[in-house]
Structures are given as structure tokens and as C-alpha cells.
Amino acid sequence: MKIAFFSDTHSMHRRLQVPDADVLVFAGDMIGNDEPPSDFDAWLSELPHEHKLVIAGNHDWCFEKQDGRKLLKHAVYLQDLAVEIGGLKFYGSPWQPEFCDWAFNLPRGRELAKKWKMIPGDTDVLITHCPPHGILDKTEGGDAVGCEDLLKRVLKVRPKVHVFGHVHEGYGSIIHPDFETLFVNASVCDARYRPVNKAVVVEI
């Protein structure tokens, strides 16, 4: 199965060259603030991929205020939900540590840990908006801003792939040296919100 991962388009989705894949996975921040996702959804309808999975991010306010499954007609919206495709279990969650009073913010510690405990133990592809602490999560200033409790859960679940975005500067992929999870920061935009990065394609 070939999967194309991308995130953080910030309303510039039509400037992205989307590669061929069996599954298209978007890891949050499709729009900006209260902007509706109507054009993003229309754009999804134009793409030929058989399966399209989407989670929201901290800029996607309308998904926190409304049922995201009603906002997108041309993708499966995952908010603390799983879906199985071709024998692989995909699980998506939009939450992240509090940052500038954005959408889907929760305090570090107990509240976020409760969300991560919902990740099924047999998850193959984990989709979150925020990165785990210490993995492709460094800002321009060198600060690692990922979630510690998310890292703990990922180390326990050990999915085949964990994709995220949020920290634009962390774009890229890495295999953790202690186990075989592939981590992918699929942010399309760089730190200055320029859509210069490509979608990341992984074959499982």
C-alpha cells in the first residue's frame, strides 16, 4: 500500500503537487482560523485517490465548533477515531499541548494523556497534528515542543508509521533507533508559511 502524507497547507492546498498513492492522509491545519473548509473539500473531490483521511489542526477552528464529519464530504474525518483500510488500522487525533489559545488545545499532563490513551494498541498508522516530544519537533529557536505523553504512548503502541505536522521546521522523516516506527513530519509550509515542502510518500 502506498500512502501520501501531508499537513499544514494553511489554505494553500491548490499549490501542492499531490503524488499518486492508494491512501491520502492529511495531518491538520488545512485552513485558517474561522475560514470554512469548503474549498479544501472541493479540492479533495478533484483528487483521484481511492481513500482520503483527514484530521484537524490548531488552525481549524470550525472543526472544534462543529461535527467535522459533516464539514467534509470527500474524505473520512478522524477525531479520536480509527478506520481500517486494506488490513491496516489508521487512527487520527487533532489534539496538542496548549499554544496561543488555538483550537484543539489541552494542558500538558493528565488531560492530554487521556486523549493519547485512546489510541488503540493495534494501530498501524497513527495520525496526530502535534509531534511527540524530541522527534522532528524543534522550532527555529531549537526548542523541542512536542508532547511528552504522546511519545510515551507511541513507544507503547509502536505503530508502523506516525505522521504529524504542526512544527513546520521539523519537516522530514526518521526511523527511531530503538524500534521500527517511521516518524514523518509532513508540513507542507515552512516556518514562514511558504508552501515549499512536498508530500511524503511511504509504502507499507
Backbone as a chain_set.jsonl record, in Angstrom:
{"seq": "MKIAFFSDTHSMHRRLQVPDADVLVFAGDMIGNDEPPSDFDAWLSELPHEHKLVIAGNHDWCFEKQDGRKLLKHAVYLQDLAVEIGGLKFYGSPWQPEFCDWAFNLPRGRELAKKWKMIPGDTDVLITHCPPHGILDKTEGGDAVGCEDLLKRVLKVRPKVHVFGHVHEGYGSIIHPDFETLFVNASVCDARYRPVNKAVVVEI", "coords": {"N": [[0.84, -1.197, 0.0], [0.583, 2.168, -0.907], [1.083, 5.264, 0.591], [0.35, 8.68, 0.797], [1.451, 11.385, 2.601], [0.603, 14.52, 4.052], [0.484, 17.84, 5.476], [-0.526, 20.932, 7.133], [-1.206, 22.961, 5.156], [-2.505, 25.384, 5.181], [-4.576, 26.826, 3.768], [-3.415, 26.884, 1.282], [-3.633, 24.698, -0.349], [-4.097, 24.183, -3.068], [-1.763, 24.731, -4.309], [-0.17, 22.615, -4.011], [1.56, 19.798, -5.253], [0.207, 16.78, -5.611], [1.158, 13.511, -5.039], [0.75, 10.268, -6.671], [-1.029, 7.702, -4.976], [-2.348, 5.073, -2.889], [-3.687, 5.746, -0.592], [-4.518, 8.861, 0.79], [-3.366, 11.003, 3.225], [-4.045, 13.514, 5.516], [-2.691, 15.654, 7.926], [-3.684, 17.83, 9.469], [-4.355, 21.424, 9.993], [-5.581, 22.664, 7.666], [-6.841, 24.975, 6.883], [-7.495, 28.43, 7.783], [-8.004, 29.689, 10.883], [-11.276, 30.827, 11.389], [-12.124, 30.248, 8.883], [-14.121, 28.533, 6.485], [-14.04, 25.022, 5.45], [-14.708, 24.602, 2.783], [-13.521, 24.983, 0.185], [-11.234, 23.429, 0.435], [-12.406, 20.914, 0.73], [-13.679, 20.71, -1.742], [-11.439, 20.648, -3.363], [-10.317, 18.214, -2.532], [-12.22, 16.529, -3.664], [-11.508, 16.571, -6.285], [-9.248, 15.084, -6.498], [-7.731, 11.938, -7.364], [-7.38, 9.81, -5.578], [-8.189, 6.765, -3.97], [-8.773, 6.455, -1.239], [-9.154, 8.84, 1.324], [-8.014, 10.468, 4.116], [-8.487, 12.608, 6.886], [-7.438, 14.785, 9.483], [-8.021, 17.403, 11.895], [-6.325, 20.51, 12.754], [-4.604, 22.916, 14.876], [-5.312, 25.345, 13.746], [-7.723, 24.924, 12.609], [-10.436, 25.906, 13.375], [-13.227, 25.632, 12.908], [-13.717, 22.922, 12.982], [-13.548, 22.234, 15.599], [-15.731, 23.506, 16.599], [-17.873, 22.421, 15.244], [-19.348, 19.345, 13.988], [-16.989, 17.584, 12.464], [-17.301, 15.563, 10.596], [-19.466, 16.286, 9.143], [-18.613, 18.472, 7.798], [-16.799, 17.761, 5.86], [-17.168, 16.181, 2.829], [-15.79, 14.622, 1.096], [-13.821, 13.077, 2.176], [-12.665, 10.937, 4.818], [-13.177, 11.927, 8.015], [-11.24, 11.97, 10.882], [-11.465, 12.051, 14.268], [-10.208, 11.27, 17.088], [-10.713, 8.669, 16.337], [-10.765, 5.496, 14.586], [-10.023, 3.818, 11.483], [-10.138, 1.137, 9.185], [-8.181, 0.133, 6.459], [-7.471, -1.851, 3.797], [-6.468, -3.831, 5.506], [-4.862, -2.419, 7.257], [-4.787, -0.475, 10.216], [-5.779, 2.765, 10.736], [-5.459, 5.6, 12.784], [-6.683, 8.657, 13.988], [-6.066, 11.859, 15.54], [-6.59, 15.173, 16.716], [-5.412, 16.711, 18.767], [-3.241, 18.856, 20.809], [-0.521, 20.175, 22.857], [-1.236, 23.086, 24.865], [-1.188, 26.146, 23.098], [-0.97, 29.392, 22.342], [-3.741, 29.697, 22.632], [-5.197, 28.313, 20.657], [-7.225, 26.167, 18.492], [-8.291, 22.865, 19.568], [-6.613, 22.599, 21.77], [-5.023, 21.429, 24.717], [-4.064, 21.236, 28.196], [-0.704, 20.302, 29.02], [0.076, 17.061, 30.326], [-2.214, 15.369, 32.431], [-4.741, 15.739, 31.037], [-4.135, 15.695, 28.277], [-2.87, 13.219, 28.181], [-5.001, 11.492, 28.617], [-6.326, 11.632, 26.17], [-4.4, 10.458, 24.488], [-4.307, 7.89, 25.48], [-6.461, 6.756, 24.313], [-5.653, 5.863, 21.875], [-5.633, 3.034, 19.916], [-4.092, -0.109, 20.728], [-3.342, -1.665, 18.584], [-2.8, -0.054, 16.447], [-1.723, 0.772, 13.202], [-1.034, 2.941, 11.525], [-0.541, 5.997, 12.786], [-2.042, 9.122, 13.144], [-1.49, 12.304, 14.04], [-1.828, 15.787, 14.969], [0.11, 17.213, 16.386], [3.623, 16.71, 17.085], [5.444, 13.97, 18.69], [7.351, 14.388, 21.702], [10.647, 15.512, 21.179], [11.054, 14.443, 18.67], [11.431, 15.368, 15.488], [10.466, 17.914, 16.126], [11.505, 20.413, 16.666], [11.667, 23.934, 17.017], [12.517, 26.996, 15.219], [14.084, 28.263, 17.05], [15.282, 26.193, 18.335], [13.927, 24.82, 20.29], [12.386, 21.934, 21.64], [9.175, 21.08, 21.16], [7.239, 19.155, 21.173], [4.828, 16.656, 22.378], [5.2, 15.117, 25.48], [3.687, 13.06, 26.69], [2.428, 11.963, 24.486], [4.617, 10.833, 23.181], [5.244, 8.8, 25.02], [3.01, 7.129, 24.732], [3.199, 6.391, 22.044], [5.6, 4.973, 22.081], [4.72, 2.766, 23.427], [2.604, 1.709, 21.862], [3.782, 1.443, 19.326], [3.387, 1.959, 16.399], [3.465, 1.291, 12.838], [3.877, 3.547, 11.281], [4.06, 6.964, 12.224], [2.549, 9.899, 11.651], [2.604, 13.474, 11.474], [2.382, 17.071, 11.939], [2.359, 20.46, 12.362], [4.721, 21.627, 13.729], [6.424, 23.363, 11.663], [9.114, 23.597, 11.001], [10.176, 21.12, 11.453], [9.954, 19.413, 9.303], [10.252, 16.349, 7.536], [11.539, 12.955, 7.771], [12.126, 10.123, 9.931], [13.485, 7.128, 11.259], [12.986, 5.709, 14.363], [15.704, 4.944, 16.489], [15.496, 2.927, 18.43], [13.298, 1.339, 17.937], [11.081, 0.233, 15.269], [9.343, 2.194, 14.222], [8.362, 4.503, 11.784], [8.726, 7.907, 11.713], [7.075, 10.769, 10.571], [7.171, 14.083, 9.716], [5.044, 15.985, 8.084], [4.705, 18.597, 7.168], [3.676, 20.943, 4.868], [4.112, 23.683, 4.6], [6.815, 25.941, 5.318], [8.665, 27.479, 8.054], [8.005, 30.104, 7.62], [5.578, 30.083, 6.518], [5.516, 29.385, 3.821], [4.584, 27.412, 1.108], [6.537, 25.12, 0.485], [7.39, 22.528, 0.765], [7.229, 19.035, -0.105], [4.643, 16.499, -0.378], [4.933, 13.526, 1.576], [5.741, 10.304, 0.637], [5.032, 7.007, 1.508], [5.574, 3.537, 1.493], [3.893, 0.697, 2.516]], "CA": [[0.0, 0.0, 0.0], [1.326, 3.422, -0.987], [0.376, 6.304, 1.327], [0.908, 10.03, 0.665], [1.202, 12.167, 3.805], [0.893, 15.943, 4.024], [-0.217, 18.616, 6.503], [-0.176, 22.347, 7.248], [-1.295, 23.686, 3.883], [-2.934, 26.739, 5.539], [-5.374, 27.364, 2.659], [-2.644, 26.889, 0.035], [-3.658, 23.308, -0.823], [-4.089, 24.097, -4.529], [-0.386, 24.913, -4.78], [0.551, 21.375, -3.715], [1.568, 18.698, -6.218], [-0.129, 15.591, -4.837], [1.626, 12.315, -5.743], [-0.123, 9.096, -6.725], [-0.988, 6.832, -3.803], [-3.62, 4.388, -2.598], [-4.322, 6.463, 0.51], [-4.056, 10.216, 1.026], [-3.542, 11.304, 4.649], [-3.761, 14.904, 5.863], [-2.494, 15.688, 9.375], [-4.135, 19.024, 10.155], [-4.123, 22.801, 9.563], [-5.936, 22.813, 6.254], [-7.37, 26.312, 6.614], [-7.009, 29.417, 8.728], [-8.923, 30.22, 11.882], [-12.697, 30.525, 11.207], [-12.406, 30.003, 7.466], [-14.753, 27.227, 6.263], [-13.215, 24.115, 4.655], [-15.428, 24.261, 1.558], [-12.631, 24.842, -0.971], [-10.389, 22.263, 0.697], [-13.226, 19.742, 0.433], [-13.841, 20.669, -3.202], [-10.143, 20.22, -3.902], [-10.232, 16.776, -2.286], [-13.096, 15.832, -4.608], [-10.842, 16.554, -7.59], [-8.1, 14.183, -6.443], [-8.163, 10.597, -7.765], [-7.039, 8.795, -4.59], [-9.344, 5.968, -3.56], [-9.054, 6.702, 0.17], [-8.647, 10.12, 1.806], [-8.216, 10.593, 5.551], [-8.171, 13.967, 7.32], [-7.664, 15.254, 10.848], [-7.911, 18.861, 12.025], [-5.175, 21.028, 13.494], [-4.9, 24.031, 15.784], [-5.892, 26.462, 13.0], [-9.003, 24.51, 12.027], [-11.401, 26.203, 14.433], [-14.591, 25.182, 12.623], [-13.84, 21.5, 13.307], [-13.772, 22.129, 17.034], [-17.052, 24.052, 16.878], [-18.904, 21.64, 14.563], [-19.03, 17.959, 13.705], [-16.143, 17.574, 11.281], [-17.782, 14.585, 9.614], [-20.452, 16.963, 8.311], [-17.936, 19.538, 7.067], [-16.071, 17.168, 4.733], [-17.934, 15.167, 2.102], [-14.928, 13.872, 0.183], [-12.754, 12.42, 2.937], [-13.066, 10.423, 6.127], [-12.629, 12.777, 9.065], [-10.929, 11.206, 12.084], [-11.22, 12.787, 15.514], [-10.172, 10.207, 18.094], [-11.387, 7.549, 15.68], [-9.951, 4.613, 13.754], [-10.622, 3.237, 10.294], [-9.271, 0.109, 8.612], [-8.086, 0.139, 5.001], [-6.535, -2.852, 3.295], [-5.844, -4.565, 6.598], [-4.104, -1.513, 8.122], [-5.624, 0.374, 11.064], [-5.39, 4.167, 10.819], [-6.111, 6.297, 13.904], [-6.384, 10.076, 13.925], [-6.409, 12.701, 16.687], [-6.116, 16.529, 16.416], [-5.047, 17.479, 19.961], [-1.855, 19.245, 21.042], [-0.333, 20.995, 24.061], [-1.714, 24.463, 24.753], [-0.302, 27.041, 22.36], [-1.625, 30.603, 21.838], [-5.197, 29.611, 22.721], [-5.726, 27.846, 19.374], [-8.188, 25.063, 18.551], [-7.845, 21.536, 19.986], [-5.552, 22.755, 22.768], [-5.236, 20.896, 26.062], [-2.862, 21.378, 29.024], [0.193, 19.147, 29.113], [-0.184, 16.246, 31.502], [-3.322, 14.428, 32.551], [-5.789, 15.872, 30.022], [-3.631, 15.177, 27.003], [-2.59, 11.788, 28.342], [-6.271, 10.791, 28.435], [-6.575, 11.528, 24.729], [-3.456, 9.516, 23.872], [-4.652, 6.53, 25.918], [-7.497, 6.273, 23.413], [-5.027, 5.287, 20.68], [-5.663, 1.571, 20.034], [-2.792, -0.769, 20.783], [-3.024, -2.314, 17.315], [-2.739, 0.966, 15.397], [-0.615, 0.657, 12.245], [-0.665, 4.289, 11.081], [-1.04, 6.988, 13.726], [-2.092, 10.462, 12.571], [-1.761, 13.356, 15.014], [-1.349, 17.067, 14.453], [1.357, 17.582, 17.061], [4.641, 15.657, 17.135], [5.882, 13.511, 20.006], [8.477, 15.176, 22.189], [12.005, 15.148, 20.795], [11.124, 13.821, 17.337], [11.043, 16.287, 14.41], [9.597, 18.888, 16.791], [12.261, 21.589, 17.092], [11.368, 25.214, 16.399], [13.705, 27.702, 14.73], [14.909, 28.593, 18.206], [15.897, 24.987, 18.866], [13.129, 24.24, 21.364], [11.59, 20.744, 21.323], [7.86, 21.459, 21.686], [6.304, 18.042, 21.056], [4.158, 16.219, 23.597], [5.867, 14.028, 26.192], [2.768, 11.939, 26.89], [2.235, 11.319, 23.182], [5.782, 9.977, 22.962], [5.108, 7.603, 25.863], [2.01, 6.233, 24.146], [3.732, 5.854, 20.791], [6.59, 3.956, 22.432], [3.998, 1.565, 23.849], [1.827, 1.161, 20.734], [4.736, 1.13, 18.254], [2.781, 1.863, 15.073], [4.415, 1.228, 11.728], [4.148, 4.939, 10.893], [3.403, 8.046, 12.959], [2.647, 11.133, 10.865], [2.149, 14.675, 12.163], [2.868, 18.317, 11.345], [2.309, 21.483, 13.414], [6.015, 22.314, 13.806], [6.824, 23.388, 10.262], [10.568, 23.465, 10.865], [10.576, 19.724, 11.637], [9.64, 18.616, 8.112], [11.169, 15.267, 7.206], [11.18, 11.651, 8.325], [13.209, 9.446, 10.644], [13.139, 5.882, 11.945], [13.52, 5.747, 15.724], [16.771, 3.946, 16.608], [15.192, 1.864, 19.384], [12.256, 0.471, 17.383], [10.983, 0.432, 13.833], [8.337, 3.164, 13.79], [8.793, 5.604, 10.924], [8.108, 9.173, 12.077], [7.013, 11.675, 9.421], [6.622, 15.427, 9.835], [4.627, 16.2, 6.693], [4.306, 20.001, 6.995], [3.921, 21.497, 3.538], [4.655, 25.036, 4.768], [7.994, 26.106, 6.158], [8.438, 28.318, 9.231], [7.482, 31.405, 7.165], [4.296, 29.788, 5.874], [5.659, 29.239, 2.381], [4.308, 26.001, 0.795], [7.704, 24.706, -0.298], [7.707, 21.114, 1.002], [6.426, 18.055, -0.84], [4.018, 15.413, 0.36], [5.863, 12.423, 1.83], [5.136, 9.044, 0.215], [5.547, 5.831, 2.218], [4.976, 2.28, 1.038], [3.831, -0.317, 3.567]], "C": [[0.875, 1.247, 0.0], [0.474, 4.528, -0.354], [1.105, 7.632, 1.14], [0.481, 10.851, 1.88], [1.486, 13.645, 3.554], [0.082, 16.634, 5.113], [0.142, 20.083, 6.347], [-0.12, 23.06, 5.897], [-1.787, 25.116, 4.093], [-3.575, 27.474, 4.356], [-4.619, 27.436, 1.33], [-2.591, 25.498, -0.588], [-3.563, 23.204, -2.34], [-2.702, 24.356, -5.13], [0.46, 23.654, -4.565], [0.446, 20.391, -4.868], [1.365, 17.405, -5.442], [0.284, 14.341, -5.61], [0.579, 11.209, -5.761], [0.057, 8.265, -5.459], [-2.339, 6.139, -3.678], [-4.414, 5.136, -1.547], [-3.68, 7.838, 0.642], [-4.37, 10.571, 2.476], [-3.12, 12.743, 4.921], [-3.761, 15.053, 7.376], [-2.744, 17.053, 10.012], [-3.627, 20.349, 9.636], [-4.348, 22.962, 8.066], [-6.302, 24.246, 5.903], [-6.811, 27.289, 7.639], [-8.117, 29.939, 9.618], [-10.375, 29.852, 11.585], [-13.082, 30.288, 9.749], [-13.056, 28.628, 7.288], [-13.892, 26.352, 5.351], [-13.809, 23.778, 3.298], [-14.501, 24.096, 0.356], [-11.684, 23.667, -0.796], [-11.139, 20.982, 0.352], [-13.444, 19.601, -1.068], [-12.566, 20.188, -3.875], [-9.94, 18.718, -3.701], [-11.059, 15.99, -3.303], [-12.46, 15.7, -5.987], [-9.668, 15.587, -7.644], [-8.548, 12.743, -6.674], [-7.964, 9.505, -6.72], [-8.286, 8.075, -4.076], [-9.76, 6.255, -2.122], [-8.401, 8.015, 0.591], [-9.019, 10.267, 3.275], [-7.728, 11.966, 6.0], [-8.368, 14.103, 8.828], [-7.534, 16.772, 10.841], [-6.635, 19.221, 12.779], [-5.57, 22.253, 14.3], [-5.458, 25.261, 15.073], [-7.3, 26.153, 12.492], [-10.14, 24.655, 13.032], [-12.771, 25.61, 14.171], [-14.789, 23.716, 12.978], [-13.993, 21.272, 14.809], [-15.184, 22.585, 17.397], [-18.181, 23.207, 16.291], [-18.438, 20.204, 14.401], [-18.259, 17.902, 12.387], [-16.598, 16.609, 10.212], [-18.836, 15.179, 8.696], [-19.826, 18.065, 7.455], [-17.199, 19.025, 5.837], [-16.893, 16.055, 4.108], [-17.038, 14.234, 1.298], [-13.702, 13.281, 0.871], [-13.362, 11.869, 4.208], [-12.367, 11.278, 7.18], [-12.456, 11.955, 10.335], [-10.641, 12.149, 13.244], [-11.353, 11.798, 16.655], [-10.949, 8.992, 17.591], [-10.399, 6.752, 14.845], [-10.744, 4.166, 12.537], [-9.631, 2.22, 9.73], [-9.348, 0.149, 7.095], [-7.06, -0.902, 4.598], [-5.805, -3.606, 4.375], [-4.988, -3.726, 7.521], [-5.062, -0.644, 8.922], [-5.006, 1.761, 11.166], [-6.15, 4.805, 11.977], [-5.696, 7.755, 13.872], [-6.871, 10.853, 15.119], [-5.801, 14.096, 16.498], [-5.478, 17.291, 17.572], [-3.567, 17.822, 20.024], [-1.736, 20.047, 22.331], [-0.754, 22.439, 23.809], [-0.686, 25.359, 24.082], [-1.142, 28.198, 21.807], [-3.145, 30.502, 21.786], [-5.84, 29.223, 21.391], [-6.737, 26.717, 19.603], [-7.505, 23.771, 19.001], [-6.636, 21.586, 20.921], [-5.956, 22.123, 24.096], [-3.948, 21.086, 26.871], [-2.0, 20.113, 28.954], [-0.115, 18.368, 30.397], [-1.446, 15.426, 31.37], [-4.335, 14.52, 31.411], [-5.343, 15.358, 28.661], [-3.378, 13.677, 27.073], [-3.862, 10.961, 28.162], [-6.605, 10.616, 26.964], [-5.667, 10.47, 24.101], [-3.73, 8.085, 24.307], [-5.74, 5.914, 25.044], [-6.925, 5.642, 22.147], [-4.997, 3.772, 20.825], [-4.27, 0.954, 19.982], [-2.379, -1.438, 19.491], [-3.014, -1.328, 16.147], [-1.512, 0.751, 14.514], [-0.106, 2.019, 11.803], [-1.342, 5.291, 12.009], [-0.929, 8.374, 13.098], [-2.426, 11.44, 13.696], [-1.322, 14.679, 14.407], [-0.021, 17.441, 15.1], [2.34, 16.411, 17.036], [4.849, 15.154, 18.559], [7.141, 14.282, 20.411], [9.817, 14.612, 21.704], [12.149, 14.541, 19.425], [10.562, 14.794, 16.3], [10.129, 17.401, 14.934], [10.323, 20.158, 17.209], [11.882, 22.826, 16.293], [12.661, 25.842, 15.877], [14.648, 28.057, 15.872], [15.568, 27.394, 18.861], [15.132, 24.327, 19.995], [12.349, 23.02, 20.868], [10.226, 20.915, 21.973], [6.819, 20.353, 21.55], [5.791, 17.582, 22.414], [4.837, 14.997, 24.218], [4.96, 12.807, 26.356], [2.428, 11.233, 25.584], [3.402, 10.386, 22.887], [5.665, 8.691, 23.766], [4.125, 6.611, 25.249], [2.511, 5.61, 22.848], [4.773, 4.767, 21.061], [5.924, 2.653, 22.861], [3.267, 0.906, 22.689], [2.733, 0.68, 19.606], [4.054, 0.941, 16.896], [3.856, 1.748, 13.997], [4.849, 2.631, 11.311], [3.405, 5.874, 11.835], [3.63, 9.324, 12.176], [2.026, 12.28, 11.636], [2.651, 15.892, 11.399], [3.082, 19.325, 12.453], [3.6, 22.29, 13.524], [6.63, 22.281, 12.404], [8.312, 23.117, 10.066], [11.045, 22.015, 10.942], [10.333, 18.838, 10.446], [10.714, 17.567, 7.815], [10.699, 13.959, 7.809], [12.399, 11.007, 8.965], [12.664, 8.15, 11.241], [13.79, 5.913, 13.321], [14.561, 4.643, 15.899], [16.437, 2.76, 17.505], [14.073, 0.932, 18.935], [11.946, 0.941, 15.978], [9.837, 1.326, 13.378], [8.986, 4.239, 12.921], [8.02, 6.854, 11.324], [8.193, 10.128, 10.893], [6.41, 13.004, 9.847], [6.332, 15.881, 8.409], [4.17, 17.633, 6.429], [4.677, 20.512, 5.606], [4.574, 22.873, 3.648], [5.919, 25.019, 5.624], [7.662, 27.073, 7.299], [7.856, 29.685, 8.873], [6.199, 31.237, 6.346], [4.386, 29.843, 4.343], [5.482, 27.757, 2.044], [5.384, 25.402, -0.107], [8.025, 23.218, -0.171], [6.741, 20.199, 0.254], [5.731, 17.088, 0.109], [5.025, 14.266, 0.482], [5.146, 11.111, 1.503], [5.832, 7.884, 0.907], [4.84, 4.599, 1.678], [5.04, 1.251, 2.17], [3.407, -1.643, 2.94]], "O": [[1.796, 1.368, 0.808], [-0.691, 4.711, -0.707], [2.323, 7.707, 1.303], [-0.711, 10.994, 2.152], [2.485, 13.991, 2.923], [-0.894, 16.077, 5.615], [0.999, 20.443, 5.539], [0.885, 23.679, 5.547], [-1.514, 25.982, 3.262], [-3.174, 28.58, 3.996], [-5.132, 27.99, 0.358], [-1.626, 25.154, -1.271], [-3.005, 22.234, -2.853], [-2.51, 24.21, -6.337], [1.647, 23.628, -4.89], [-0.642, 20.174, -5.403], [2.249, 16.979, -4.7], [-0.189, 14.128, -6.726], [-0.36, 11.215, -4.965], [1.166, 8.144, -4.939], [-3.332, 6.557, -4.274], [-5.644, 5.168, -1.586], [-2.457, 7.969, 0.61], [-5.516, 10.452, 2.909], [-2.0, 13.148, 4.607], [-4.708, 14.636, 8.044], [-2.087, 17.402, 10.993], [-2.615, 20.415, 8.939], [-3.451, 23.338, 7.312], [-6.104, 24.685, 4.77], [-5.794, 27.024, 8.281], [-9.064, 30.563, 9.141], [-10.691, 28.663, 11.531], [-14.264, 30.145, 9.436], [-12.593, 27.653, 7.879], [-13.101, 26.872, 4.564], [-13.446, 22.758, 2.712], [-14.675, 23.157, -0.422], [-11.36, 22.981, -1.765], [-10.572, 20.07, -0.25], [-13.398, 18.493, -1.604], [-12.607, 19.42, -4.835], [-9.45, 18.03, -4.597], [-10.65, 14.918, -3.75], [-12.83, 14.822, -6.765], [-9.149, 15.301, -8.724], [-9.63, 12.359, -6.231], [-8.353, 8.362, -6.963], [-9.305, 8.702, -3.785], [-10.951, 6.296, -1.814], [-7.244, 8.276, 0.262], [-10.194, 10.199, 3.637], [-6.682, 12.436, 5.552], [-9.345, 13.598, 9.382], [-7.001, 17.354, 9.896], [-5.963, 18.365, 13.355], [-6.752, 22.585, 14.391], [-6.023, 26.139, 15.726], [-7.988, 27.046, 11.998], [-10.726, 23.67, 13.48], [-13.423, 25.133, 15.099], [-15.916, 23.299, 13.249], [-14.507, 20.238, 15.237], [-15.764, 22.115, 18.376], [-19.312, 23.26, 16.773], [-17.275, 19.886, 14.648], [-18.823, 18.148, 11.321], [-16.311, 16.816, 9.033], [-19.085, 14.661, 7.608], [-20.441, 18.535, 6.498], [-16.996, 19.769, 4.878], [-17.269, 15.097, 4.784], [-17.48, 13.169, 0.866], [-12.68, 13.019, 0.236], [-14.443, 12.285, 4.625], [-11.139, 11.346, 7.234], [-13.399, 11.323, 10.81], [-9.698, 12.939, 13.205], [-12.453, 11.518, 17.131], [-11.73, 8.38, 18.32], [-9.346, 7.252, 14.448], [-11.975, 4.138, 12.554], [-8.42, 2.427, 9.795], [-10.433, 0.194, 6.516], [-5.905, -0.836, 5.017], [-4.648, -3.986, 4.195], [-4.431, -4.256, 8.483], [-6.04, -0.131, 8.377], [-3.872, 1.922, 11.617], [-7.35, 4.577, 12.134], [-4.512, 8.069, 13.744], [-7.939, 10.572, 15.662], [-4.623, 14.206, 16.156], [-5.038, 18.424, 17.376], [-2.739, 17.173, 19.385], [-2.737, 20.545, 22.845], [-0.645, 22.948, 22.694], [0.498, 25.352, 24.42], [-1.943, 27.995, 20.895], [-3.772, 31.167, 20.962], [-6.899, 29.74, 21.036], [-7.057, 26.363, 20.737], [-6.297, 23.605, 18.836], [-5.756, 20.728, 20.867], [-7.094, 22.267, 24.541], [-2.858, 21.097, 26.3], [-2.516, 19.0, 28.844], [-0.513, 18.942, 31.411], [-1.716, 14.852, 30.315], [-4.748, 13.494, 30.872], [-6.093, 14.663, 27.975], [-3.649, 12.954, 26.115], [-3.813, 9.857, 27.619], [-7.108, 9.569, 26.558], [-6.118, 9.676, 23.275], [-3.415, 7.151, 23.569], [-5.92, 4.696, 25.033], [-7.645, 4.956, 21.421], [-4.392, 3.265, 21.769], [-3.387, 1.442, 19.277], [-1.204, -1.75, 19.304], [-3.197, -1.722, 14.995], [-0.401, 0.572, 15.013], [1.102, 2.236, 11.713], [-2.566, 5.416, 12.015], [0.123, 8.759, 12.588], [-3.528, 11.403, 14.242], [-0.545, 14.706, 13.453], [0.879, 17.937, 14.421], [1.928, 15.253, 16.974], [4.478, 15.826, 19.522], [7.893, 14.761, 19.562], [10.082, 13.414, 21.804], [13.252, 14.157, 19.037], [9.352, 15.015, 16.245], [9.156, 17.782, 14.284], [9.805, 20.913, 18.033], [11.786, 22.788, 15.066], [13.751, 25.301, 16.063], [15.861, 28.142, 15.684], [16.322, 27.542, 19.822], [15.624, 23.375, 20.601], [11.726, 23.065, 19.807], [10.118, 20.898, 23.199], [5.635, 20.591, 21.787], [6.248, 18.045, 23.458], [5.023, 13.975, 23.557], [5.397, 11.669, 26.186], [2.169, 10.03, 25.58], [3.202, 9.273, 22.399], [5.955, 7.609, 23.254], [4.37, 5.405, 25.242], [2.27, 4.431, 22.588], [4.822, 3.76, 20.354], [6.484, 1.571, 22.684], [3.303, -0.316, 22.543], [2.484, -0.364, 19.003], [4.144, -0.138, 16.309], [5.02, 2.074, 14.233], [6.021, 2.877, 11.026], [2.26, 5.613, 12.204], [4.763, 9.786, 12.046], [1.048, 12.098, 12.361], [3.268, 15.762, 10.342], [3.872, 19.099, 13.37], [3.568, 23.516, 13.421], [7.268, 21.304, 12.014], [8.717, 22.488, 9.088], [12.171, 21.706, 10.551], [10.485, 17.621, 10.549], [11.911, 17.852, 7.838], [9.575, 13.869, 8.304], [13.54, 11.294, 8.605], [11.514, 8.094, 11.676], [14.998, 6.118, 13.438], [14.317, 3.508, 15.491], [17.034, 1.693, 17.36], [13.914, -0.154, 19.493], [12.494, 1.949, 15.534], [9.402, 1.215, 12.232], [10.019, 4.806, 13.276], [6.79, 6.862, 11.278], [9.252, 10.281, 10.284], [5.263, 13.051, 10.292], [7.248, 16.131, 7.626], [3.333, 17.86, 5.555], [5.846, 20.51, 5.222], [5.483, 23.194, 2.882], [6.07, 24.196, 6.527], [6.501, 27.441, 7.482], [7.277, 30.353, 9.729], [5.797, 32.123, 5.592], [3.458, 30.287, 3.666], [6.161, 26.917, 2.635], [5.171, 25.204, -1.303], [8.85, 22.702, -0.924], [5.586, 20.552, 0.016], [6.166, 16.883, 1.242], [5.86, 14.064, -0.4], [4.069, 10.841, 2.034], [7.059, 7.783, 0.898], [3.634, 4.627, 1.436], [6.111, 0.974, 2.709], [3.287, -2.648, 3.641]]}, "num_chains": 1, "name": "protein.A"}
